[in-house]
Amino acid sequence: MAFGAEELRVLRRALALALHPGPASASASAQDVQDCLRLAESVDEATREGVRLRAFLVADLARYRAALPGTAAGFLTLLE
């Protein structure tokens, strides 16, 4: 997963607020909160896309293996 410059800026700010709680973090602006929420949504979306890609690649590999001669599926077909 790669982050863009804006996402890294938001991530650094969010981590700074989390690591150094106090008056500064209590006064986090509404824009800071919105930026953090957008970053969380982007990370969630990237995670879901990664899961979808992995599922696709696993299914593609299964189709490829099933199409190879001498596989269990091909062998069972020959036995019938």
Backbone as JSON, one array per atom type, in Angstrom:
{
  "sequence": "MAFGAEELRVLRRALALALHPGPASASASAQDVQDCLRLAESVDEATREGVRLRAFLVADLARYRAALPGTAAGFLTLLE",
  "N": [[0.86, -1.16, 0.0], [0.67, 2.14, -0.89], [1.23, 5.53, -0.01], [0.19, 8.83, -0.82], [1.58, 12.19, -1.01], [-0.12, 14.03, 0.33], [-1.64, 12.28, 1.9], [0.35, 11.22, 3.54], [1.05, 13.52, 4.96], [-1.3, 13.97, 6.43], [-1.35, 11.6, 7.88], [1.01, 11.81, 9.43], [0.31, 14.03, 10.98], [-1.93, 13.01, 12.35], [-0.73, 10.93, 13.8], [1.01, 12.42, 15.4], [-0.84, 13.84, 16.94], [-1.98, 11.67, 18.3], [0.19, 10.63, 19.72], [1.04, 12.7, 21.33], [-0.94, 13.7, 23.37], [-3.02, 16.28, 24.65], [-3.51, 19.79, 25.32], [-3.14, 20.75, 22.71], [-4.05, 18.66, 21.08], [-6.66, 18.56, 21.84], [-7.7, 20.77, 20.72], [-7.93, 20.19, 18.06], [-8.64, 20.9, 14.76], [-11.74, 21.02, 12.88], [-11.18, 20.46, 10.27], [-8.86, 18.91, 10.48], [-9.93, 16.62, 11.67], [-11.7, 15.77, 9.65], [-9.83, 15.26, 7.63], [-8.43, 13.11, 8.77], [-10.49, 11.22, 8.9], [-11.02, 10.87, 6.17], [-8.57, 9.77, 5.4], [-8.65, 7.37, 6.84], [-10.81, 6.14, 5.55], [-9.69, 5.87, 3.01], [-7.61, 4.07, 3.53], [-9.11, 1.86, 4.36], [-10.48, 1.33, 1.97], [-8.33, 0.66, 0.29], [-7.47, -1.64, 1.57], [-9.71, -3.32, 1.22], [-9.64, -3.5, -1.57], [-7.23, -4.82, -1.89], [-7.88, -7.31, -0.77], [-9.83, -8.12, -2.6], [-8.27, -8.3, -4.94], [-6.48, -10.32, -4.22], [-8.25, -12.5, -3.93], [-9.15, -12.7, -6.57], [-6.73, -13.38, -7.87], [-6.13, -15.83, -6.65], [-8.32, -17.37, -7.51], [-7.87, -17.23, -10.26], [-5.44, -18.58, -10.45], [-6.33, -21.1, -9.62], [-8.04, -21.73, -11.75], [-6.15, -21.85, -13.81], [-4.52, -23.96, -12.92], [-6.4, -26.03, -13.0], [-6.78, -26.28, -15.69], [-4.47, -27.38, -16.61], [-2.91, -30.19, -18.12], [-2.99, -33.44, -16.66], [-3.68, -32.75, -14.09], [-5.53, -33.18, -11.02], [-8.27, -32.79, -11.5], [-8.39, -33.05, -14.28], [-7.41, -35.65, -14.5], [-9.37, -37.16, -13.18], [-11.49, -36.82, -14.95], [-10.55, -38.24, -17.14], [-10.61, -40.83, -16.09], [-13.29, -41.43, -15.95]],
  "CA": [[0.0, 0.0, 0.0], [1.48, 3.36, -0.98], [0.54, 6.76, 0.36], [0.58, 10.05, -1.5], [2.14, 13.23, -0.14], [-1.18, 14.57, 1.2], [-1.99, 11.25, 2.87], [1.43, 11.16, 4.52], [0.94, 14.7, 5.81], [-2.41, 13.71, 7.36], [-0.94, 10.51, 8.77], [1.97, 12.36, 10.4], [-0.43, 14.89, 11.91], [-2.75, 12.15, 13.2], [0.15, 10.25, 14.74], [1.48, 13.42, 16.36], [-1.94, 14.09, 17.88], [-2.17, 10.49, 19.12], [1.35, 10.41, 20.58], [1.22, 13.84, 22.23], [-2.25, 14.25, 23.73], [-2.96, 17.46, 25.52], [-4.3, 20.93, 24.84], [-3.05, 20.89, 21.25], [-4.9, 17.67, 20.44], [-8.05, 18.88, 22.16], [-8.15, 21.84, 19.83], [-7.8, 19.76, 16.67], [-9.68, 21.56, 13.97], [-12.68, 20.16, 12.16], [-10.49, 20.03, 9.05], [-7.98, 17.8, 10.87], [-10.78, 15.45, 11.88], [-12.16, 15.33, 8.33], [-8.67, 14.68, 6.94], [-8.17, 11.8, 9.36], [-11.56, 10.32, 8.49], [-10.79, 10.54, 4.76], [-7.43, 8.86, 5.35], [-9.13, 6.06, 7.31], [-11.62, 5.58, 4.47], [-8.78, 5.47, 1.93], [-6.92, 2.86, 3.96], [-10.11, 0.79, 4.3], [-10.72, 1.02, 0.56], [-7.15, -0.03, -0.22], [-7.49, -2.97, 2.16], [-10.74, -4.1, 0.51], [-9.16, -3.76, -2.92], [-6.21, -5.86, -1.76], [-8.58, -8.58, -0.56], [-10.45, -8.49, -3.89], [-7.21, -8.7, -5.86], [-5.98, -11.63, -3.8], [-9.27, -13.49, -4.27], [-9.11, -12.87, -8.02], [-5.51, -14.09, -8.25], [-6.26, -17.22, -6.2], [-9.26, -18.02, -8.43], [-7.2, -17.33, -11.55], [-4.48, -19.67, -10.31], [-7.09, -22.35, -9.59], [-8.47, -22.01, -13.14], [-4.96, -22.22, -14.56], [-4.13, -25.31, -12.51], [-7.42, -26.98, -13.46], [-6.65, -26.43, -17.14], [-3.24, -28.1, -16.94], [-3.07, -31.65, -18.27], [-2.41, -34.21, -15.58], [-4.14, -32.32, -12.78], [-6.51, -34.09, -10.44], [-9.56, -32.65, -12.21], [-8.22, -33.65, -15.61], [-7.22, -37.08, -14.32], [-10.67, -37.76, -12.86], [-12.27, -36.83, -16.18], [-10.05, -39.35, -17.95], [-11.02, -42.09, -15.47], [-14.71, -41.68, -16.19]],
  "C": [[0.91, 1.23, 0.0], [0.62, 4.57, -0.64], [1.07, 7.91, -0.47], [1.08, 11.08, -0.49], [1.1, 13.78, 0.82], [-1.56, 13.56, 2.28], [-0.91, 11.12, 3.94], [1.39, 12.34, 5.48], [-0.15, 14.48, 6.87], [-2.02, 12.63, 8.36], [0.04, 11.0, 9.82], [1.25, 13.21, 11.44], [-1.28, 14.06, 12.87], [-1.89, 11.42, 14.23], [0.69, 11.21, 15.8], [0.41, 13.72, 17.4], [-2.14, 12.91, 18.82], [-1.03, 10.3, 20.13], [1.55, 11.52, 21.61], [-0.13, 14.45, 22.59], [-2.07, 15.44, 24.68], [-3.79, 18.56, 24.93], [-4.27, 21.06, 23.32], [-3.98, 19.9, 20.56], [-6.37, 17.93, 20.72], [-8.59, 19.95, 21.23], [-7.98, 21.48, 18.36], [-8.98, 20.33, 15.87], [-10.59, 20.54, 13.3], [-12.04, 19.64, 10.88], [-9.55, 18.86, 9.34], [-8.78, 16.52, 11.03], [-11.26, 14.9, 10.54], [-11.02, 14.68, 7.55], [-8.37, 13.28, 7.45], [-9.24, 10.79, 8.95], [-11.4, 9.91, 7.03], [-9.62, 9.57, 4.6], [-7.85, 7.46, 5.78], [-9.97, 5.39, 6.23], [-10.73, 5.11, 3.32], [-8.04, 4.19, 2.28], [-7.87, 1.67, 3.91], [-10.36, 0.36, 2.86], [-9.55, 0.25, -0.04], [-7.08, -1.46, 0.32], [-8.51, -3.86, 1.46], [-10.28, -4.45, -0.9], [-8.07, -4.84, -2.91], [-6.82, -7.24, -1.57], [-9.22, -9.05, -1.87], [-9.4, -8.98, -4.88], [-6.67, -10.07, -5.5], [-6.97, -12.73, -4.17], [-9.28, -13.76, -5.78], [-7.89, -13.69, -8.44], [-5.56, -15.55, -7.82], [-7.2, -17.98, -7.13], [-8.63, -18.21, -9.81], [-6.18, -18.47, -11.53], [-5.19, -21.02, -10.3], [-7.57, -22.72, -10.99], [-7.29, -22.48, -13.98], [-4.54, -23.65, -14.22], [-5.12, -26.36, -13.02], [-7.28, -27.24, -14.96], [-5.4, -27.21, -17.53], [-3.52, -29.58, -17.12], [-2.39, -32.36, -17.1], [-2.82, -33.74, -14.19], [-5.19, -33.29, -12.28], [-7.84, -34.0, -11.18], [-9.47, -33.29, -13.59], [-8.09, -35.16, -15.53], [-8.54, -37.77, -14.02], [-11.56, -37.82, -14.09], [-11.84, -37.99, -17.07], [-10.48, -40.7, -17.4], [-12.47, -42.43, -15.77], [-14.87, -42.1, -17.59]]
}
